[in-house]
Structure formats: structure tokens, C-alpha cells
Amino acid sequence: MNNFEKALLKHLTRSQLKKIQNKKIGIAGCGGLGSNIASILVRSGFKDLEIIDFDIIEMNNLNRQNYFLAEVGKPKAETTAKRLRKINPDISIKAINIKIDESNISQFFKDRDIIFEAFDKAELKKLFLEHFGNSGKLLIMGSGVGGTKNSSEIKIHKINKNTFIVGDRISGVNRKTPPLAPRVIACAALMASVALEEVLK
């Protein structure tokens, strides 16, 4: 147990930390939701992650995604992995730079206990719900984070025993409701909180 993990025992019992560390996490998408979810989870004690994203960091990502100016142009999955190791150097993390679609989704997250869907596109959300919604794995999805309205509208919606959707489920991302830090990060934090609460029940 390293010093970071020992410090977590000021806030968690050994039993709680063991439960958290035994869970295997999958995160699909390392953008505004995924990059922040990953950081929150590692800070909460989770240490076995599989993260997937095919994109690179762009300047217009920095307003809400967990990256810095010097990282623009770098792959999101690999950069996220490097940053997470700076929180806890002993994490086990698999960073995969690939685009998930219907042809390859079955290759990923096979041994994961908890899966986060953190994509922008509705068709990918639908694909994840159809593929993992009845898998027995805990599936946590984000939907409706755009705009400047009060973040209190971001809610946790339980769809079935193992599936949660977090967001307002209404606001898409467009010129009228742009993706901005307050609502995006609020949603990411609530998504991570679902996992923590379910693990520690």
C-alpha cells in the first residue's frame, strides 16, 4: 500500500478501500465526462481501469476536459493514463486508442464490473445500452449536460437494477447549449458517485 492509499484510510475503512480496489472499471470516452470521471475514481481509490478513446486533445477541449495546454495534440486515452498515474502510481490501467463501434464493442470491457459510457453521440449511447444494459455489469451513462442552466438539474436516473443515466436527459450539445465546465463536471462527479455508492452498499 503506497502513501496515497494509506492517506485514503483517513476517509475510508480498510474494508471499504478493499471493496473499491477490487472493482474493475471501464470508461468509454475520455472527453469532458470520461477524463473527469477517471480522475475522480482514482482519487476515490479505484485502481483497475480500462479506458478507451480514439481522439486527440484539442484546444477547444480545455474548457471542460481534464487536460492542460501542453497536452494539446496528444492522444486522450494515453494522456489520461499518464495523469492518473500521477495521482496513484500503482494503478493498473489499460489505455486503448481505438474507435468503438458495433463491429468491435464485444472485444472490450469483458472483465469489467462497472462501465461508464461517456460519449457525445446518441448512437453510441444506444449501442452501449443495448450491449451492456442487461449484461449484469453496472452501466453508468451520461445524457444531457449542455448549456448554462443551474447544475442542480443534473440528476441520477435509475433505469433498472444495473443501469443508471446521469444528466437532465434533455439538453443536447449545440450553439444554444454548449458543453461548459459546470454542468459537464457536475455530471461526471455524479456518475462517479453512483459507482462509489453501489460498491459501498
ZIGI-V822937 format. One record per residue. RES is the residue in one small letter. D_CENTER is the distance of its C-alpha to the mean C-alpha in Angstrom with 2 decimals. Layout:
<<RES;D_CENTER> <RES;D_CENTER>>
//
This chain:
<<m;24.44> <n;23.91> <n;24.52> <f;20.93> <e;20.66> <k;24.14> <a;23.22> <l;20.47> <l;23.46> <k;24.76> <h;22.09> <l;21.47> <t;24.10> <r;24.38> <s;23.80> <q;20.54> <l;19.28> <k;20.50> <k;18.67> <i;15.31> <q;16.17> <n;17.41> <k;14.21> <k;12.61> <i;8.88> <g;7.87> <i;5.05> <a;7.16> <g;7.38> <c;7.28> <g;8.86> <g;8.98> <l;5.75> <g;3.66> <s;6.41> <n;6.57> <i;3.69> <a;5.14> <s;8.37> <i;8.51> <l;8.01> <v;10.60> <r;12.72> <s;12.81> <g;14.23> <f;11.91> <k;13.36> <d;12.99> <l;10.13> <e;10.43> <i;8.58> <i;10.27> <d;11.40> <f;15.11> <d;15.40> <i;16.88> <i;16.40> <e;18.86> <m;20.68> <n;19.54> <n;15.84> <l;16.78> <n;17.26> <r;13.61> <q;11.50> <n;11.41> <y;14.40> <f;18.16> <l;21.24> <a;22.39> <e;19.33> <v;20.13> <g;21.03> <k;18.99> <p;16.48> <k;12.86> <a;11.71> <e;14.72> <t;14.57> <t;11.10> <a;12.60> <k;15.72> <r;14.31> <l;12.51> <r;15.94> <k;17.57> <i;16.00> <n;16.86> <p;19.04> <d;19.22> <i;15.74> <s;15.84> <i;13.49> <k;14.07> <a;13.16> <i;14.42> <n;15.71> <i;16.46> <k;16.27> <i;15.31> <d;17.99> <e;20.26> <s;22.31> <n;19.84> <i;16.94> <s;18.93> <q;18.80> <f;15.17> <f;13.34> <k;16.87> <d;16.72> <r;13.22> <d;13.47> <i;10.05> <i;8.11> <f;5.10> <e;6.92> <a;5.99> <f;9.60> <d;12.55> <k;15.25> <a;16.55> <e;17.99> <l;14.78> <k;13.44> <k;16.87> <l;16.79> <f;13.71> <l;15.37> <e;18.64> <h;17.61> <f;15.44> <g;16.56> <n;19.55> <s;18.53> <g;18.48> <k;14.90> <l;12.63> <l;10.78> <i;8.47> <m;8.75> <g;9.08> <s;12.69> <g;15.04> <v;14.02> <g;16.91> <g;19.97> <t;21.45> <k;22.17> <n;21.61> <s;18.03> <s;19.59> <e;19.38> <i;15.64> <k;15.96> <i;14.54> <h;16.38> <k;17.08> <i;18.18> <n;19.48> <k;19.35> <n;16.08> <t;14.37> <f;12.89> <i;12.42> <v;11.45> <g;13.41> <d;17.12> <r;17.17> <i;19.85> <s;19.24> <g;18.44> <v;18.14> <n;21.68> <r;24.43> <k;24.99> <t;21.40> <p;19.71> <p;16.11> <l;16.71> <a;15.01> <p;16.04> <r;14.59> <v;11.40> <i;10.60> <a;12.10> <c;9.89> <a;6.62> <a;8.89> <l;10.14> <m;7.18> <a;6.85> <s;10.60> <v;11.00> <a;9.99> <l;12.25> <e;14.94> <e;15.13> <v;15.44> <l;18.05> <k;20.05>>
//
